């Protein structure tokens, strides 16, 4: 009597797993289990230098840990602001939709960052874009960092989304 291939593979895998010495079995990792989430008070948020690409400039938004070791992850929410602190156009689009966030473990002085894209407003007709001068942005990161205002002088579109955000990456480059 022939056994189905999947049954044979399952039996073989189970036998191999049972035969594996205890020292070779993977132990559950507790590395990240004891690291608390970062708190806004221990993070310094700053902009890195802009780097241009075809019609878009990218600036790393840098989260630097100034306290004890902590964990940080997610996609920063960005809202450009006018000089009077009112919203300057729509909030940044999340370019990481569908991607899984990585939990970054930051010791004192270490950073995680996100590449924030600013589309050149000259890519659009003025009537379509409605260019507006920006004095700052609000930045938040889920439940880890409440809305914080960071100075930034640039121009964005008021009528359409010309700013994009991405998942945090290790380091200061976005």
C-alpha positions, 0 to 999 in steps of 0.5 A: 500500500502506497502512502501519500507523499505528504504523509511520508514527508510529515513522518520523516520531518517529525522523526528528524525533529525528535532525533535532533539533540537538545543542543541543536534545537533552536531556543526561543529568543528572549533578546527582544522580550526584555527591551522596553519600547522607546519613549518620546522623552528619550528620543531626539528627532532631527532631519538629516541632509537632503539628497536629490533624486529625479524630481524628489529630494529625500531627507532622513528623519532621524530618531536618536536614543538619548536614554537606556536601551529601547525598541522602536519601529513603524512608519512616522506620520508627517504633516507639513505646517505653515508658519501659522502652524496650520496644515500645509496640504495633505499628510505624507503618504505611506510608501511602505503599505503591506510591508512588515515593520522591523523592531529596532533595538537602540542603545544610547546614541544609536539611531533609526531613521525614515527616508521622507520624500519631498516631490519638487512642486515644479513637477506639477502645474501651479493650479494642480499643486498649489505650492505653499511654503512650509516652516515645520512638520509634525512628526508622530510614531504610533503610540511611541512618539506623540505629535512633535513639531520639527522645523523644516523650511521647504515648499510642498503642494497644498492641493495634493500629497507631495510628501511620502514616508517609509518604514524606519531603517537602522542608522541615520540614512533613512 
